[in-house]
Amino acid sequence: MVVRNFLFCFVFLGFALTSGESLFAQVAGAAQNAETTLTADVLAKTLYAKTPAENKYCETVIAARDAKILPDRIFYAAYRYAMKKDKDRRFIYFQTVLTQFCKEAGITLQAPKAPKSAFNPFSFFFGNTR
């Protein structure tokens, strides 16, 4: 067992040292490639978003991340925290933690605007208020 672990470490480190990049750079590059492929669709599926409003929130968060409004550190910290939780409540955990982190950092995420309804209950008394 000890010999097998030693040989594994020797082969792994030997490959890492001969590839030209440092071991840290290889691990960091692999983690960065895995995290940059996270799209709004993948985010919604992994967090088990159930409603169109939750899907829209995922799109808003990804757009803020891509526009560099939301730092990657905050986004991925909230994502990793939510992924450790029960799958039925992952989205709620993600939204709550992300909101708290953004509040502490002074970042405001703009919620998607709801479409205006054609119904105006005051139009009978005050006329068209638009």
ABEGO torsion letter per residue (X at the ends): XAAAAAAAAAAAAAAAAAAGBBAAAAAAAAAAAAAAABBAAAAAAAAGBABAAAAAAAAAAAAAAAAGABBAAAAAAAAAAAAABBAAAAAAAAAAAAAAAAAAAGBBBBBBBBBBBABBAAAAAAEBAX
